[in-house]
C-alpha cells in the first residue's frame, strides 16, 4: 500500500530536508494523458452500464444473431479492427525505435499509424453507409441506437487522436528533438483506442444470454 | 532549478495575450470568476421573480406557469453548475493551486486557456435559450424525461436542446480544467511540498476535481442520450407514451435509467461544490483564529473518504421513483455513514476556533457563518436520508430548505469569504471592511430568514414545484403569509448583494493598499515577491517548502506565524 504512506506523514513535526517533488516534463505529460484516458474510460463504462440495463427491456433486439440483423455481416468491422491493430503496432514500433534512438523505425512507424487510423475511420463511415442503405437507422431499435452512439464517439476519439498525430507529424517535419517523447504519448493513446474498440466490438455483437448473465452478476436488473 | 528548464518564461506583452487570450492561471481564474458572477446574477434575478410569484400570487401578469417553471429550472442549473462549480474549480482552483503548491503556472497552460473559452461558449449557448422560440427549458434542473422533451413542457422545442448542448460543452471545459488541476497538484509541487504539507484548500479543490472528472461523464452520457431521444427519435429514456392524445413513436425506454445516470453525477456534484468549501473554510478559520488546524490528517482523510463515499449514495435522491426497495435500504445506510467524516470536519473546525486568538474580520465572519448554516443544513440531511422520513417530505419545501442551506447558502458564504480573503492578493488592495460587514450580516441573517421558515412549510406539507397554492384546503392562510415574508427577505438578500458588487469595484481603485501578506498567513501564495504576483508567480527561484501550512502561534517564536518557506536553520544562522 505504498500510495497510502504519503498520507500517513505527520507534517506538523519537523520534517527531513525538503525533497524535490518534480519528475520531469515527460512524466507530467504522461500523467495528464493517463488521467484523460481514465475519464474517457469512465465515460464509456457508464455507456456500457446504460447499454446493459437497456438490454433487459422487452423491446430489445440483438444486433448480430440472425442473417437479417444489422451486424450479422461483420466483414467490414473486422477489416477496420485490423487497421486499428496495425496502427497500434506501428506506433509501438516507432516508440521502441525512438527509445533506441533509431530514426529508421520512428518516422515510418508514425506515418503509417496515422494512415491506418484514417483507414479505420473511413471504414467505419463506410459501414454506417452500408447500414443506412439497408434501412437500419439510428432509431430503428435501441441496440442500433447504442451502436451509432458508441461507434460515433469512438471515431471522434480517434479523430482527436489524429489531431495530436498531425501535431506530432509537424514536430517530425520540424526535426524536433522531442519527437520520440511525443510518439511515446501517441502510442499510449492508440493502445487505449484499440483496447476500447475491442471491448465495444465484443459488447455489441455478444449474445443476449451474455448480457443477461452480466446484468444478473452485477445486480443491475432490478 | 530543474523546473525552469521546460517552462516557457516569455512574458506576454500585448494587451490581447496578457488579458484576453491569456495562458496565465491568474488571469484565467479572474476570467472564470467574472463570468461565473455575471451568470450568477442572472440566476439571482430569476430567484427573485420566482419569489414574487410565490409571495404575491397573481400580482404579476408576466409570470405565467410556463415562465415560473423556466425561472425555477434556469435558477437551479445556473447556480449549481455555471456559478458554484465554475467559481470553485475554475476560479479558486485556477488562482490558488499553482500559488499554494509553489508552481509557476498550471502544467498545461494552453489547455487551461481553452477551458475558460469553452466555459464562456457554454454560458453563451445557455443564455441564448432565453431568446429562442418557446424560451428556455422549464423541465426542472433535473431534466427528467419523458416530460423534459414532451410538448407541454416549456421550452421543449429549442430550450431543452440548447440546455443539453450547453451542458456537454461545459463538461468538456470542466474536463480540460480538471486535467490541469489534478496533474498540477500531483506533478508540479515545489521542493519540500509533500502531499501532507499542502493547505486544505488545495486538498479540497483537488478531491473535488477528481470527483468532477469521474462524475461529469455521467451527465455527458445522459445529455447525449437525451439529445438523441429528442432530435433523432431514439428510445433510450422514452417509454411508449400518449402525449396530447397522440401515440408517440417512442417505445420501451427507461426514465429510471436517466435518473440513475443523472444522480450518479448529481450526488457527487454536491461534494464538487462542498469539498472546495470545506478546504477554504479550514484555511480561513485557522488563519484568522491564529491556531493550527485541529486534526490535519483527519481532515485530509475525511476529504478523501467523503469523495469516495459520494459515489455510492446517489439513489437517495430516488426513494420515491419506484426503484427496488432493497436499494433504498442500501443507500440510506451509505448516506448516514457519509455523515461521519462530515461531522469530523465540523468538530475539527469548532475545536480549531476553541481558545483561538480570533480576529473577527470579514472572511472569518463568513467562515463562521458557513459552519453554522452547513451544520443546520446537514442535520436535515440526516432526516431525509432515511427512507421512511423522506417519503412524506420528499415533495415538500422541507427539501428546498435542506438543499438550499447545505449546498446553496453554505458554499456561497465560502465563496464570499474566499473573495474577501484573497482579494488583497489578486489586486493589492483590501476590500472595504464596513461594507463587508453589512454584506455579511445582511446575507447571513437574511438567508436564515428565508430558509428556516421553509422547514415549517415543509412539515405542514406545502408541496414544492407548485406555481400557485389556491384551493388547497390543507394549506393554512398562515403558510401564505409566511411565503410573503420569505419573498420579502429574498428580495432583501438579493439587494444586499449590490453592496458586495459595489465593494468589489470600488476597492479596486479606492481600497486600502494591502501589502504582501495582510492576514499574516503562512501559505505560499502570501509569500510572493510582488502583489499581485507577476507572470511566473515567483522571482528567479521557486520557493522551498520547509513546514506544513498551519504554523500559527508556535511556542518560542516572536512572530505568531511561520510561513511555509521559513527555514529555521537559515534564520537562526543569520542571528
Interface residues (C-beta under 8 A of the other chain):
Chain A: X6 X7 X8 X9 X10 X11 X12 X14 X15 X18 X19 X20 X21 X22 X23 X25 X27 X28 X31 X32 X35 X36 X38 X39 X42 X43 X46 X47 X50 X53 X54 X57 X58 X59 X60 X138 X139 X142 X145 X149 X153 X222
Chain B: X2 X3 X5 X6 X107 X108 X175 X178 X179 X180 X182 X183 X186 X187 X188 X189 X190 X191 X192 X193 X194 X195 X196 X197 X213 X214 X217 X218 X220 X221 X224 X225 X228 X232 X233 X234 X235 X236 X249 X251 X252 X253 X254 X257 X260 X261 X264 X292 X296 X297 X300 X301 X304 X323 X324 X326 X327 X544 X545 X546 X547 X548 X550 X551
